[in-house]
Amino acid sequence: MPTVTMTLEEYEALRSLISSERESEGASLADREMMQKPKRRKKSKYQKELGKQLKTLKKKHPRTKITSLMKRAHRATRKALKL
């Protein structure tokens, strides 16, 4: 394999040429597309109601453990959606 020797200026010129070529190919656009947030899933009717119930329970009982509040919110949600 032949050896290639270049000066520092030649090396820097080659690096800048490669980086400018990458940008012209749209590499920067591809990077921006990768950075977009993924689409969020649609909230179900149940999930919306559960959020409302949990919010009201949390307001009434701020010091209660979240696990017991979740159970109560779940029961209230099922009751609310049944009607």
N, CA, C and O atoms as a Maestro MAE file, in Angstrom:
{
 s_m_m2io_version
 :::
 2.0.0
}

f_m_ct {
 s_m_title
 :::
 protein
 m_atom[332] {
  # First column is atom index #
  i_m_mmod_type
  r_m_x_coord
  r_m_y_coord
  r_m_z_coord
  i_m_residue_number
  s_m_chain_name
  s_m_pdb_residue_name
  s_m_pdb_atom_name
  i_m_atomic_number
  :::
  1 25 0.846 -1.170 0.000 1 A "MET " " N  " 7
  2 3 0.000 0.000 0.000 1 A "MET " " CA " 6
  3 2 0.897 1.240 0.000 1 A "MET " " C  " 6
  4 15 1.810 1.346 0.820 1 A "MET " " O  " 8
  5 25 0.643 2.169 -0.908 2 A "PRO " " N  " 7
  6 3 1.500 3.357 -0.968 2 A "PRO " " CA " 6
  7 2 1.205 4.306 0.197 2 A "PRO " " C  " 6
  8 15 0.065 4.400 0.650 2 A "PRO " " O  " 8
  9 25 2.207 4.988 0.665 3 A "THR " " N  " 7
  10 3 2.042 5.957 1.742 3 A "THR " " CA " 6
  11 2 1.834 7.345 1.154 3 A "THR " " C  " 6
  12 15 2.470 7.729 0.172 3 A "THR " " O  " 8
  13 25 0.930 8.083 1.777 4 A "VAL " " N  " 7
  14 3 0.620 9.428 1.317 4 A "VAL " " CA " 6
  15 2 1.050 10.397 2.408 4 A "VAL " " C  " 6
  16 15 0.669 10.251 3.570 4 A "VAL " " O  " 8
  17 25 1.836 11.375 2.027 5 A "THR " " N  " 7
  18 3 2.298 12.376 2.974 5 A "THR " " CA " 6
  19 2 1.749 13.728 2.531 5 A "THR " " C  " 6
  20 15 1.873 14.119 1.370 5 A "THR " " O  " 8
  21 25 1.139 14.431 3.483 6 A "MET " " N  " 7
  22 3 0.616 15.761 3.151 6 A "MET " " CA " 6
  23 2 0.952 16.733 4.260 6 A "MET " " C  " 6
  24 15 1.190 16.352 5.406 6 A "MET " " O  " 8
  25 25 0.965 17.974 3.893 7 A "THR " " N  " 7
  26 3 1.275 19.009 4.876 7 A "THR " " CA " 6
  27 2 0.038 19.284 5.727 7 A "THR " " C  " 6
  28 15 -1.061 18.821 5.421 7 A "THR " " O  " 8
  29 25 0.235 20.026 6.772 8 A "LEU " " N  " 7
  30 3 -0.857 20.370 7.673 8 A "LEU " " CA " 6
  31 2 -1.926 21.196 6.954 8 A "LEU " " C  " 6
  32 15 -3.120 21.004 7.183 8 A "LEU " " O  " 8
  33 25 -1.499 22.108 6.091 9 A "GLU " " N  " 7
  34 3 -2.454 22.949 5.349 9 A "GLU " " CA " 6
  35 2 -3.288 22.108 4.402 9 A "GLU " " C  " 6
  36 15 -4.490 22.328 4.259 9 A "GLU " " O  " 8
  37 25 -2.638 21.130 3.746 10 A "GLU " " N  " 7
  38 3 -3.370 20.246 2.831 10 A "GLU " " CA " 6
  39 2 -4.396 19.411 3.591 10 A "GLU " " C  " 6
  40 15 -5.522 19.210 3.134 10 A "GLU " " O  " 8
  41 25 -3.984 18.933 4.753 11 A "TYR " " N  " 7
  42 3 -4.876 18.128 5.579 11 A "TYR " " CA " 6
  43 2 -6.105 18.934 6.018 11 A "TYR " " C  " 6
  44 15 -7.231 18.445 5.934 11 A "TYR " " O  " 8
  45 25 -5.889 20.156 6.481 12 A "GLU " " N  " 7
  46 3 -6.997 21.014 6.909 12 A "GLU " " CA " 6
  47 2 -7.919 21.354 5.742 12 A "GLU " " C  " 6
  48 15 -9.137 21.414 5.909 12 A "GLU " " O  " 8
  49 25 -7.340 21.577 4.559 13 A "ALA " " N  " 7
  50 3 -8.147 21.865 3.379 13 A "ALA " " CA " 6
  51 2 -9.003 20.661 3.012 13 A "ALA " " C  " 6
  52 15 -10.167 20.812 2.640 13 A "ALA " " O  " 8
  53 25 -8.432 19.476 3.115 14 A "LEU " " N  " 7
  54 3 -9.173 18.249 2.816 14 A "LEU " " CA " 6
  55 2 -10.312 18.045 3.808 14 A "LEU " " C  " 6
  56 15 -11.417 17.674 3.413 14 A "LEU " " O  " 8
  57 25 -10.054 18.284 5.095 15 A "ARG " " N  " 7
  58 3 -11.101 18.152 6.127 15 A "ARG " " CA " 6
  59 2 -12.252 19.128 5.895 15 A "ARG " " C  " 6
  60 15 -13.419 18.762 6.033 15 A "ARG " " O  " 8
  61 25 -11.919 20.377 5.540 16 A "SER " " N  " 7
  62 3 -12.965 21.375 5.311 16 A "SER " " CA " 6
  63 2 -13.774 21.023 4.061 16 A "SER " " C  " 6
  64 15 -14.978 21.272 4.010 16 A "SER " " O  " 8
  65 25 -13.118 20.449 3.059 17 A "LEU " " N  " 7
  66 3 -13.807 20.027 1.844 17 A "LEU " " CA " 6
  67 2 -14.800 18.911 2.153 17 A "LEU " " C  " 6
  68 15 -15.928 18.917 1.660 17 A "LEU " " O  " 8
  69 25 -14.374 17.963 2.965 18 A "ILE " " N  " 7
  70 3 -15.250 16.841 3.332 18 A "ILE " " CA " 6
  71 2 -16.443 17.343 4.140 18 A "ILE " " C  " 6
  72 15 -17.575 16.930 3.887 18 A "ILE " " O  " 8
  73 25 -16.208 18.223 5.103 19 A "SER " " N  " 7
  74 3 -17.309 18.711 5.940 19 A "SER " " CA " 6
  75 2 -18.295 19.545 5.132 19 A "SER " " C  " 6
  76 15 -19.502 19.465 5.361 19 A "SER " " O  " 8
  77 25 -17.796 20.350 4.183 20 A "SER " " N  " 7
  78 3 -18.711 21.154 3.371 20 A "SER " " CA " 6
  79 2 -19.508 20.273 2.428 20 A "SER " " C  " 6
  80 15 -20.660 20.581 2.121 20 A "SER " " O  " 8
  81 25 -18.918 19.190 1.969 21 A "GLU " " N  " 7
  82 3 -19.631 18.271 1.080 21 A "GLU " " CA " 6
  83 2 -20.737 17.549 1.834 21 A "GLU " " C  " 6
  84 15 -21.813 17.320 1.282 21 A "GLU " " O  " 8
  85 25 -20.489 17.189 3.083 22 A "ARG " " N  " 7
  86 3 -21.506 16.522 3.903 22 A "ARG " " CA " 6
  87 2 -22.710 17.429 4.114 22 A "ARG " " C  " 6
  88 15 -23.854 16.977 4.063 22 A "ARG " " O  " 8
  89 25 -22.449 18.696 4.348 23 A "GLU " " N  " 7
  90 3 -23.543 19.638 4.559 23 A "GLU " " CA " 6
  91 2 -24.367 19.815 3.294 23 A "GLU " " C  " 6
  92 15 -25.589 19.951 3.359 23 A "GLU " " O  " 8
  93 25 -23.698 19.812 2.133 24 A "SER " " N  " 7
  94 3 -24.428 19.994 0.881 24 A "SER " " CA " 6
  95 2 -25.263 18.769 0.539 24 A "SER " " C  " 6
  96 15 -26.243 18.879 -0.197 24 A "SER " " O  " 8
  97 25 -24.889 17.596 1.064 25 A "GLU " " N  " 7
  98 3 -25.664 16.381 0.809 25 A "GLU " " CA " 6
  99 2 -26.918 16.324 1.663 25 A "GLU " " C  " 6
  100 15 -27.755 15.443 1.462 25 A "GLU " " O  " 8
  101 25 -27.066 17.217 2.588 26 A "GLY " " N  " 7
  102 3 -28.246 17.243 3.441 26 A "GLY " " CA " 6
  103 2 -28.049 16.528 4.753 26 A "GLY " " C  " 6
  104 15 -29.023 16.161 5.410 26 A "GLY " " O  " 8
  105 25 -26.827 16.326 5.142 27 A "ALA " " N  " 7
  106 3 -26.563 15.645 6.410 27 A "ALA " " CA " 6
  107 2 -27.108 16.457 7.574 27 A "ALA " " C  " 6
  108 15 -27.605 15.895 8.550 27 A "ALA " " O  " 8
  109 25 -27.015 17.773 7.473 28 A "SER " " N  " 7
  110 3 -27.514 18.599 8.569 28 A "SER " " CA " 6
  111 2 -29.040 18.521 8.650 28 A "SER " " C  " 6
  112 15 -29.607 18.589 9.741 28 A "SER " " O  " 8
  113 25 -29.705 18.378 7.502 29 A "LEU " " N  " 7
  114 3 -31.160 18.229 7.503 29 A "LEU " " CA " 6
  115 2 -31.553 16.901 8.124 29 A "LEU " " C  " 6
  116 15 -32.529 16.823 8.870 29 A "LEU " " O  " 8
  117 25 -30.801 15.867 7.821 30 A "ALA " " N  " 7
  118 3 -31.097 14.555 8.398 30 A "ALA " " CA " 6
  119 2 -30.921 14.591 9.908 30 A "ALA " " C  " 6
  120 15 -31.688 13.963 10.639 30 A "ALA " " O  " 8
  121 25 -29.914 15.322 10.382 31 A "ASP " " N  " 7
  122 3 -29.697 15.442 11.820 31 A "ASP " " CA " 6
  123 2 -30.870 16.142 12.495 31 A "ASP " " C  " 6
  124 15 -31.300 15.752 13.580 31 A "ASP " " O  " 8
  125 25 -31.384 17.184 11.836 32 A "ARG " " N  " 7
  126 3 -32.526 17.913 12.406 32 A "ARG " " CA " 6
  127 2 -33.759 17.020 12.478 32 A "ARG " " C  " 6
  128 15 -34.520 17.083 13.444 32 A "ARG " " O  " 8
  129 25 -33.955 16.188 11.456 33 A "GLU " " N  " 7
  130 3 -35.110 15.292 11.460 33 A "GLU " " CA " 6
  131 2 -34.992 14.266 12.577 33 A "GLU " " C  " 6
  132 15 -35.997 13.857 13.159 33 A "GLU " " O  " 8
  133 25 -33.767 13.852 12.877 34 A "MET " " N  " 7
  134 3 -33.553 12.875 13.930 34 A "MET " " CA " 6
  135 2 -33.841 13.477 15.300 34 A "MET " " C  " 6
  136 15 -34.199 12.756 16.231 34 A "MET " " O  " 8
  137 25 -33.689 14.792 15.429 35 A "MET " " N  " 7
  138 3 -33.854 15.447 16.711 35 A "MET " " CA " 6
  139 2 -35.317 15.752 17.034 35 A "MET " " C  " 6
  140 15 -35.616 16.160 18.156 35 A "MET " " O  " 8
  141 25 -36.237 15.565 16.082 36 A "GLN " " N  " 7
  142 3 -37.641 15.868 16.334 36 A "GLN " " CA " 6
  143 2 -38.194 14.915 17.386 36 A "GLN " " C  " 6
  144 15 -37.792 13.755 17.467 36 A "GLN " " O  " 8
  145 25 -39.115 15.420 18.182 37 A "LYS " " N  " 7
  146 3 -39.724 14.605 19.209 37 A "LYS " " CA " 6
  147 2 -40.665 13.593 18.560 37 A "LYS " " C  " 6
  148 15 -41.313 13.899 17.559 37 A "LYS " " O  " 8
  149 25 -40.741 12.400 19.122 38 A "PRO " " N  " 7
  150 3 -41.666 11.422 18.566 38 A "PRO " " CA " 6
  151 2 -43.112 11.851 18.812 38 A "PRO " " C  " 6
  152 15 -43.406 12.558 19.775 38 A "PRO " " O  " 8
  153 25 -44.008 11.413 17.930 39 A "LYS " " N  " 7
  154 3 -45.410 11.779 18.070 39 A "LYS " " CA " 6
  155 2 -45.991 11.139 19.324 39 A "LYS " " C  " 6
  156 15 -45.718 9.978 19.626 39 A "LYS " " O  " 8
  157 25 -46.782 11.900 20.037 40 A "ARG " " N  " 7
  158 3 -47.408 11.390 21.243 40 A "ARG " " CA " 6
  159 2 -48.681 10.647 20.868 40 A "ARG " " C  " 6
  160 15 -49.358 10.990 19.899 40 A "ARG " " O  " 8
  161 25 -48.988 9.642 21.639 41 A "ARG " " N  " 7
  162 3 -50.190 8.865 21.380 41 A "ARG " " CA " 6
  163 2 -51.413 9.613 21.888 41 A "ARG " " C  " 6
  164 15 -51.324 10.412 22.821 41 A "ARG " " O  " 8
  165 25 -52.547 9.347 21.270 42 A "LYS " " N  " 7
  166 3 -53.794 9.995 21.642 42 A "LYS " " CA " 6
  167 2 -54.258 9.458 22.999 42 A "LYS " " C  " 6
  168 15 -54.224 8.252 23.241 42 A "LYS " " O  " 8
  169 25 -54.688 10.358 23.874 43 A "LYS " " N  " 7
  170 3 -55.182 9.943 25.178 43 A "LYS " " CA " 6
  171 2 -56.566 9.339 25.024 43 A "LYS " " C  " 6
  172 15 -57.411 9.863 24.298 43 A "LYS " " O  " 8
  173 25 -56.786 8.239 25.709 44 A "SER " " N  " 7
  174 3 -58.088 7.583 25.647 44 A "SER " " CA " 6
  175 2 -59.084 8.313 26.545 44 A "SER " " C  " 6
  176 15 -58.709 9.134 27.381 44 A "SER " " O  " 8
  177 25 -60.333 7.997 26.354 45 A "LYS " " N  " 7
  178 3 -61.403 8.596 27.160 45 A "LYS " " CA " 6
  179 2 -61.191 8.249 28.637 45 A "LYS " " C  " 6
  180 15 -61.366 9.085 29.524 45 A "LYS " " O  " 8
  181 25 -60.811 6.994 28.870 46 A "TYR " " N  " 7
  182 3 -60.572 6.540 30.245 46 A "TYR " " CA " 6
  183 2 -59.425 7.324 30.884 46 A "TYR " " C  " 6
  184 15 -59.526 7.762 32.030 46 A "TYR " " O  " 8
  185 25 -58.339 7.495 30.138 47 A "GLN " " N  " 7
  186 3 -57.160 8.171 30.689 47 A "GLN " " CA " 6
  187 2 -57.468 9.623 31.033 47 A "GLN " " C  " 6
  188 15 -56.995 10.145 32.042 47 A "GLN " " O  " 8
  189 25 -58.267 10.272 30.183 48 A "LYS " " N  " 7
  190 3 -58.652 11.663 30.458 48 A "LYS " " CA " 6
  191 2 -59.474 11.753 31.736 48 A "LYS " " C  " 6
  192 15 -59.251 12.625 32.576 48 A "LYS " " O  " 8
  193 25 -60.424 10.842 31.867 49 A "GLU " " N  " 7
  194 3 -61.285 10.841 33.057 49 A "GLU " " CA " 6
  195 2 -60.478 10.517 34.317 49 A "GLU " " C  " 6
  196 15 -60.698 11.115 35.370 49 A "GLU " " O  " 8
  197 25 -59.554 9.579 34.205 50 A "LEU " " N  " 7
  198 3 -58.709 9.219 35.342 50 A "LEU " " CA " 6
  199 2 -57.893 10.425 35.798 50 A "LEU " " C  " 6
  200 15 -57.730 10.650 36.997 50 A "LEU " " O  " 8
  201 25 -57.387 11.189 34.856 51 A "GLY " " N  " 7
  202 3 -56.626 12.391 35.192 51 A "GLY " " CA " 6
  203 2 -57.474 13.390 35.954 51 A "GLY " " C  " 6
  204 15 -57.014 13.993 36.924 51 A "GLY " " O  " 8
  205 25 -58.705 13.564 35.519 52 A "LYS " " N  " 7
  206 3 -59.616 14.490 36.213 52 A "LYS " " CA " 6
  207 2 -59.893 14.018 37.632 52 A "LYS " " C  " 6
  208 15 -59.832 14.798 38.583 52 A "LYS " " O  " 8
  209 25 -60.195 12.739 37.762 53 A "GLN " " N  " 7
  210 3 -60.509 12.175 39.079 53 A "GLN " " CA " 6
  211 2 -59.304 12.279 40.016 53 A "GLN " " C  " 6
  212 15 -59.447 12.635 41.186 53 A "GLN " " O  " 8
  213 25 -58.142 11.971 39.500 54 A "LEU " " N  " 7
  214 3 -56.932 12.024 40.321 54 A "LEU " " CA " 6
  215 2 -56.627 13.450 40.756 54 A "LEU " " C  " 6
  216 15 -56.186 13.683 41.882 54 A "LEU " " O  " 8
  217 25 -56.861 14.393 39.865 55 A "LYS " " N  " 7
  218 3 -56.607 15.798 40.179 55 A "LYS " " CA " 6
  219 2 -57.530 16.273 41.309 55 A "LYS " " C  " 6
  220 15 -57.093 16.965 42.228 55 A "LYS " " O  " 8
  221 25 -58.808 15.894 41.229 56 A "THR " " N  " 7
  222 3 -59.737 16.317 42.286 56 A "THR " " CA " 6
  223 2 -59.407 15.651 43.617 56 A "THR " " C  " 6
  224 15 -59.480 16.284 44.671 56 A "THR " " O  " 8
  225 25 -59.042 14.371 43.564 57 A "LEU " " N  " 7
  226 3 -58.683 13.675 44.800 57 A "LEU " " CA " 6
  227 2 -57.414 14.257 45.418 57 A "LEU " " C  " 6
  228 15 -57.312 14.383 46.638 57 A "LEU " " O  " 8
  229 25 -56.459 14.606 44.577 58 A "LYS " " N  " 7
  230 3 -55.209 15.174 45.076 58 A "LYS " " CA " 6
  231 2 -55.449 16.540 45.729 58 A "LYS " " C  " 6
  232 15 -54.781 16.919 46.691 58 A "LYS " " O  " 8
  233 25 -56.416 17.257 45.178 59 A "LYS " " N  " 7
  234 3 -56.754 18.562 45.743 59 A "LYS " " CA " 6
  235 2 -57.420 18.404 47.119 59 A "LYS " " C  " 6
  236 15 -57.150 19.167 48.046 59 A "LYS " " O  " 8
  237 25 -58.295 17.397 47.226 60 A "LYS " " N  " 7
  238 3 -58.995 17.163 48.494 60 A "LYS " " CA " 6
  239 2 -58.082 16.550 49.555 60 A "LYS " " C  " 6
  240 15 -58.181 16.881 50.736 60 A "LYS " " O  " 8
  241 25 -57.179 15.640 49.117 61 A "HIS " " N  " 7
  242 3 -56.318 14.912 50.059 61 A "HIS " " CA " 6
  243 2 -54.855 15.025 49.627 61 A "HIS " " C  " 6
  244 15 -54.297 14.070 49.087 61 A "HIS " " O  " 8
  245 25 -54.237 16.166 49.855 62 A "PRO " " N  " 7
  246 3 -52.869 16.364 49.364 62 A "PRO " " CA " 6
  247 2 -51.795 15.522 50.048 62 A "PRO " " C  " 6
  248 15 -50.737 15.275 49.469 62 A "PRO " " O  " 8
  249 25 -52.061 15.080 51.279 63 A "ARG " " N  " 7
  250 3 -51.029 14.327 52.009 63 A "ARG " " CA " 6
  251 2 -51.172 12.816 51.873 63 A "ARG " " C  " 6
  252 15 -50.311 12.071 52.340 63 A "ARG " " O  " 8
  253 25 -52.232 12.362 51.250 64 A "THR " " N  " 7
  254 3 -52.459 10.927 51.102 64 A "THR " " CA " 6
  255 2 -51.485 10.354 50.086 64 A "THR " " C  " 6
  256 15 -51.102 11.025 49.127 64 A "THR " " O  " 8
  257 25 -51.085 9.098 50.307 65 A "LYS " " N  " 7
  258 3 -50.159 8.436 49.387 65 A "LYS " " CA " 6
  259 2 -50.796 8.324 48.008 65 A "LYS " " C  " 6
  260 15 -52.006 8.136 47.882 65 A "LYS " " O  " 8
  261 25 -49.967 8.442 46.982 66 A "ILE " " N  " 7
  262 3 -50.463 8.414 45.612 66 A "ILE " " CA " 6
  263 2 -51.041 7.045 45.254 66 A "ILE " " C  " 6
  264 15 -51.944 6.956 44.422 66 A "ILE " " O  " 8
  265 25 -50.532 5.981 45.870 67 A "THR " " N  " 7
  266 3 -51.034 4.640 45.546 67 A "THR " " CA " 6
  267 2 -52.495 4.493 45.943 67 A "THR " " C  " 6
  268 15 -53.298 3.943 45.188 67 A "THR " " O  " 8
  269 25 -52.838 4.983 47.124 68 A "SER " " N  " 7
  270 3 -54.238 4.871 47.549 68 A "SER " " CA " 6
  271 2 -55.127 5.816 46.751 68 A "SER " " C  " 6
  272 15 -56.280 5.499 46.460 68 A "SER " " O  " 8
  273 25 -54.582 6.982 46.398 69 A "LEU " " N  " 7
  274 3 -55.356 7.912 45.570 69 A "LEU " " CA " 6
  275 2 -55.608 7.332 44.181 69 A "LEU " " C  " 6
  276 15 -56.676 7.538 43.604 69 A "LEU " " O  " 8
  277 25 -54.639 6.616 43.650 70 A "MET " " N  " 7
  278 3 -54.805 5.997 42.333 70 A "MET " " CA " 6
  279 2 -55.913 4.954 42.364 70 A "MET " " C  " 6
  280 15 -56.716 4.859 41.436 70 A "MET " " O  " 8
  281 25 -55.951 4.179 43.429 71 A "LYS " " N  " 7
  282 3 -57.008 3.168 43.558 71 A "LYS " " CA " 6
  283 2 -58.381 3.833 43.598 71 A "LYS " " C  " 6
  284 15 -59.323 3.400 42.934 71 A "LYS " " O  " 8
  285 25 -58.467 4.890 44.391 72 A "ARG " " N  " 7
  286 3 -59.752 5.594 44.502 72 A "ARG " " CA " 6
  287 2 -60.131 6.262 43.185 72 A "ARG " " C  " 6
  288 15 -61.302 6.276 42.804 72 A "ARG " " O  " 8
  289 25 -59.144 6.811 42.494 73 A "ALA " " N  " 7
  290 3 -59.401 7.460 41.202 73 A "ALA " " CA " 6
  291 2 -59.845 6.427 40.176 73 A "ALA " " C  " 6
  292 15 -60.723 6.701 39.359 73 A "ALA " " O  " 8
  293 25 -59.251 5.253 40.213 74 A "HIS " " N  " 7
  294 3 -59.629 4.182 39.293 74 A "HIS " " CA " 6
  295 2 -61.084 3.768 39.510 74 A "HIS " " C  " 6
  296 15 -61.847 3.605 38.558 74 A "HIS " " O  " 8
  297 25 -61.448 3.602 40.768 75 A "ARG " " N  " 7
  298 3 -62.843 3.246 41.079 75 A "ARG " " CA " 6
  299 2 -63.806 4.335 40.622 75 A "ARG " " C  " 6
  300 15 -64.846 4.046 40.030 75 A "ARG " " O  " 8
  301 25 -63.457 5.577 40.898 76 A "ALA " " N  " 7
  302 3 -64.312 6.711 40.520 76 A "ALA " " CA " 6
  303 2 -64.439 6.831 38.990 76 A "ALA " " C  " 6
  304 15 -65.496 7.187 38.469 76 A "ALA " " O  " 8
  305 25 -63.367 6.534 38.304 77 A "THR " " N  " 7
  306 3 -63.381 6.616 36.843 77 A "THR " " CA " 6
  307 2 -64.289 5.544 36.253 77 A "THR " " C  " 6
  308 15 -65.087 5.821 35.357 77 A "THR " " O  " 8
  309 25 -64.165 4.333 36.754 78 A "ARG " " N  " 7
  310 3 -65.034 3.268 36.246 78 A "ARG " " CA " 6
  311 2 -66.501 3.586 36.505 78 A "ARG " " C  " 6
  312 15 -67.366 3.329 35.668 78 A "ARG " " O  " 8
  313 25 -66.760 4.150 37.679 79 A "LYS " " N  " 7
  314 3 -68.127 4.535 38.025 79 A "LYS " " CA " 6
  315 2 -68.644 5.646 37.113 79 A "LYS " " C  " 6
  316 15 -69.795 5.620 36.677 79 A "LYS " " O  " 8
  317 25 -67.778 6.624 36.830 80 A "ALA " " N  " 7
  318 3 -68.176 7.761 36.003 80 A "ALA " " CA " 6
  319 2 -68.426 7.338 34.549 80 A "ALA " " C  " 6
  320 15 -69.339 7.851 33.903 80 A "ALA " " O  " 8
  321 25 -67.634 6.425 34.046 81 A "LEU " " N  " 7
  322 3 -67.768 5.999 32.645 81 A "LEU " " CA " 6
  323 2 -68.895 4.983 32.452 81 A "LEU " " C  " 6
  324 15 -69.361 4.766 31.333 81 A "LEU " " O  " 8
  325 25 -69.319 4.376 33.532 82 A "LYS " " N  " 7
  326 3 -70.398 3.401 33.450 82 A "LYS " " CA " 6
  327 2 -71.726 4.079 33.130 82 A "LYS " " C  " 6
  328 15 -72.551 3.524 32.404 82 A "LYS " " O  " 8
  329 25 -71.929 5.270 33.667 83 A "LEU " " N  " 7
  330 3 -73.187 5.974 33.484 83 A "LEU " " CA " 6
  331 2 -73.361 6.531 32.110 83 A "LEU " " C  " 6
  332 15 -74.384 7.152 31.820 83 A "LEU " " O  " 8
  :::
 }
 m_bond[331] {
  # First column is bond index #
  i_m_from
  i_m_to
  i_m_order
  :::
  1 1 2 1
  2 2 3 1
  3 3 4 2
  4 3 5 1
  5 5 6 1
  6 6 7 1
  7 7 8 2
  8 7 9 1
  9 9 10 1
  10 10 11 1
  11 11 12 2
  12 11 13 1
  13 13 14 1
  14 14 15 1
  15 15 16 2
  16 15 17 1
  17 17 18 1
  18 18 19 1
  19 19 20 2
  20 19 21 1
  21 21 22 1
  22 22 23 1
  23 23 24 2
  24 23 25 1
  25 25 26 1
  26 26 27 1
  27 27 28 2
  28 27 29 1
  29 29 30 1
  30 30 31 1
  31 31 32 2
  32 31 33 1
  33 33 34 1
  34 34 35 1
  35 35 36 2
  36 35 37 1
  37 37 38 1
  38 38 39 1
  39 39 40 2
  40 39 41 1
  41 41 42 1
  42 42 43 1
  43 43 44 2
  44 43 45 1
  45 45 46 1
  46 46 47 1
  47 47 48 2
  48 47 49 1
  49 49 50 1
  50 50 51 1
  51 51 52 2
  52 51 53 1
  53 53 54 1
  54 54 55 1
  55 55 56 2
  56 55 57 1
  57 57 58 1
  58 58 59 1
  59 59 60 2
  60 59 61 1
  61 61 62 1
  62 62 63 1
  63 63 64 2
  64 63 65 1
  65 65 66 1
  66 66 67 1
  67 67 68 2
  68 67 69 1
  69 69 70 1
  70 70 71 1
  71 71 72 2
  72 71 73 1
  73 73 74 1
  74 74 75 1
  75 75 76 2
  76 75 77 1
  77 77 78 1
  78 78 79 1
  79 79 80 2
  80 79 81 1
  81 81 82 1
  82 82 83 1
  83 83 84 2
  84 83 85 1
  85 85 86 1
  86 86 87 1
  87 87 88 2
  88 87 89 1
  89 89 90 1
  90 90 91 1
  91 91 92 2
  92 91 93 1
  93 93 94 1
  94 94 95 1
  95 95 96 2
  96 95 97 1
  97 97 98 1
  98 98 99 1
  99 99 100 2
  100 99 101 1
  101 101 102 1
  102 102 103 1
  103 103 104 2
  104 103 105 1
  105 105 106 1
  106 106 107 1
  107 107 108 2
  108 107 109 1
  109 109 110 1
  110 110 111 1
  111 111 112 2
  112 111 113 1
  113 113 114 1
  114 114 115 1
  115 115 116 2
  116 115 117 1
  117 117 118 1
  118 118 119 1
  119 119 120 2
  120 119 121 1
  121 121 122 1
  122 122 123 1
  123 123 124 2
  124 123 125 1
  125 125 126 1
  126 126 127 1
  127 127 128 2
  128 127 129 1
  129 129 130 1
  130 130 131 1
  131 131 132 2
  132 131 133 1
  133 133 134 1
  134 134 135 1
  135 135 136 2
  136 135 137 1
  137 137 138 1
  138 138 139 1
  139 139 140 2
  140 139 141 1
  141 141 142 1
  142 142 143 1
  143 143 144 2
  144 143 145 1
  145 145 146 1
  146 146 147 1
  147 147 148 2
  148 147 149 1
  149 149 150 1
  150 150 151 1
  151 151 152 2
  152 151 153 1
  153 153 154 1
  154 154 155 1
  155 155 156 2
  156 155 157 1
  157 157 158 1
  158 158 159 1
  159 159 160 2
  160 159 161 1
  161 161 162 1
  162 162 163 1
  163 163 164 2
  164 163 165 1
  165 165 166 1
  166 166 167 1
  167 167 168 2
  168 167 169 1
  169 169 170 1
  170 170 171 1
  171 171 172 2
  172 171 173 1
  173 173 174 1
  174 174 175 1
  175 175 176 2
  176 175 177 1
  177 177 178 1
  178 178 179 1
  179 179 180 2
  180 179 181 1
  181 181 182 1
  182 182 183 1
  183 183 184 2
  184 183 185 1
  185 185 186 1
  186 186 187 1
  187 187 188 2
  188 187 189 1
  189 189 190 1
  190 190 191 1
  191 191 192 2
  192 191 193 1
  193 193 194 1
  194 194 195 1
  195 195 196 2
  196 195 197 1
  197 197 198 1
  198 198 199 1
  199 199 200 2
  200 199 201 1
  201 201 202 1
  202 202 203 1
  203 203 204 2
  204 203 205 1
  205 205 206 1
  206 206 207 1
  207 207 208 2
  208 207 209 1
  209 209 210 1
  210 210 211 1
  211 211 212 2
  212 211 213 1
  213 213 214 1
  214 214 215 1
  215 215 216 2
  216 215 217 1
  217 217 218 1
  218 218 219 1
  219 219 220 2
  220 219 221 1
  221 221 222 1
  222 222 223 1
  223 223 224 2
  224 223 225 1
  225 225 226 1
  226 226 227 1
  227 227 228 2
  228 227 229 1
  229 229 230 1
  230 230 231 1
  231 231 232 2
  232 231 233 1
  233 233 234 1
  234 234 235 1
  235 235 236 2
  236 235 237 1
  237 237 238 1
  238 238 239 1
  239 239 240 2
  240 239 241 1
  241 241 242 1
  242 242 243 1
  243 243 244 2
  244 243 245 1
  245 245 246 1
  246 246 247 1
  247 247 248 2
  248 247 249 1
  249 249 250 1
  250 250 251 1
  251 251 252 2
  252 251 253 1
  253 253 254 1
  254 254 255 1
  255 255 256 2
  256 255 257 1
  257 257 258 1
  258 258 259 1
  259 259 260 2
  260 259 261 1
  261 261 262 1
  262 262 263 1
  263 263 264 2
  264 263 265 1
  265 265 266 1
  266 266 267 1
  267 267 268 2
  268 267 269 1
  269 269 270 1
  270 270 271 1
  271 271 272 2
  272 271 273 1
  273 273 274 1
  274 274 275 1
  275 275 276 2
  276 275 277 1
  277 277 278 1
  278 278 279 1
  279 279 280 2
  280 279 281 1
  281 281 282 1
  282 282 283 1
  283 283 284 2
  284 283 285 1
  285 285 286 1
  286 286 287 1
  287 287 288 2
  288 287 289 1
  289 289 290 1
  290 290 291 1
  291 291 292 2
  292 291 293 1
  293 293 294 1
  294 294 295 1
  295 295 296 2
  296 295 297 1
  297 297 298 1
  298 298 299 1
  299 299 300 2
  300 299 301 1
  301 301 302 1
  302 302 303 1
  303 303 304 2
  304 303 305 1
  305 305 306 1
  306 306 307 1
  307 307 308 2
  308 307 309 1
  309 309 310 1
  310 310 311 1
  311 311 312 2
  312 311 313 1
  313 313 314 1
  314 314 315 1
  315 315 316 2
  316 315 317 1
  317 317 318 1
  318 318 319 1
  319 319 320 2
  320 319 321 1
  321 321 322 1
  322 322 323 1
  323 323 324 2
  324 323 325 1
  325 325 326 1
  326 326 327 1
  327 327 328 2
  328 327 329 1
  329 329 330 1
  330 330 331 1
  331 331 332 2
  :::
 }
}
